[in-house]
Amino acid sequence: MSDTLKVKGPASYFPSIEKTYGKPIQHWQDVVRQQQGKTHMQIVTLLKTDHGFGHGHANAIVAATLAEMES
């Protein structure tokens, strides 16, 4: 059995997001945080259309960032 913890949920996409889009997760979280007043899906659409994100990556970063903002 491995002693390393496997990252689950939206954060499991973070390494791939950084590699694919060339910027750290903090950058993308800042983009999401700047979208106050927009719905989850509006922000997902913005990441897809303005930044070339795939749906899964966009959804993951939005879900993780909004959840963090609510806590």
C-alpha positions in Angstrom: 0.0 0.0 0.0 1.2 3.5 -0.8 1.8 6.0 1.9 1.1 9.0 -0.4 -2.4 10.4 -0.3 -4.2 10.6 -3.6 -5.7 14.0 -4.4 -9.4 13.7 -5.1 -12.1 16.0 -6.5 -11.5 19.1 -8.5 -8.0 19.5 -7.2 -6.9 16.3 -8.9 -7.1 18.3 -12.2 -4.7 21.0 -11.0 -1.4 19.5 -12.2 -2.9 18.9 -15.7 -4.4 22.5 -15.7 -1.0 24.0 -14.9 0.8 21.9 -17.6 -1.9 22.4 -20.3 -2.5 26.1 -19.9 1.0 27.2 -18.7 0.1 29.2 -15.6 -0.1 28.3 -11.9 -3.4 27.5 -10.3 -3.3 30.7 -8.4 -3.5 32.6 -11.6 -6.6 30.8 -12.7 -8.2 31.1 -9.2 -7.6 34.9 -9.4 -9.4 34.9 -12.8 -12.4 33.1 -11.2 -12.4 35.4 -8.2 -12.7 38.4 -10.4 -16.0 37.1 -11.8 -18.1 38.1 -8.8 -21.8 38.0 -9.5 -21.5 35.4 -12.3 -22.8 31.9 -12.0 -20.7 28.8 -12.0 -21.5 28.0 -15.6 -20.9 31.6 -16.7 -17.4 31.4 -15.4 -16.9 28.0 -16.9 -18.0 29.5 -20.3 -15.6 32.4 -19.8 -12.6 30.1 -19.2 -13.6 28.0 -22.2 -14.1 30.9 -24.7 -11.5 33.4 -23.5 -8.7 31.0 -22.3 -9.2 27.9 -24.3 -10.0 25.6 -21.4 -11.7 22.3 -21.9 -15.0 21.8 -20.0 -13.6 19.4 -17.4 -10.7 21.7 -16.5 -12.8 24.8 -16.4 -15.4 23.1 -14.2 -12.8 21.8 -11.8 -11.1 25.2 -11.3 -14.4 27.0 -10.9 -15.8 24.4 -8.5 -12.7 24.4 -6.3 -12.3 28.2 -6.2 -16.0 28.9 -5.5 -16.0 26.3 -2.7 -12.9 27.8 -1.2 -14.5 31.3 -1.3 -17.6 30.0 0.5 -15.7 28.5 3.4 
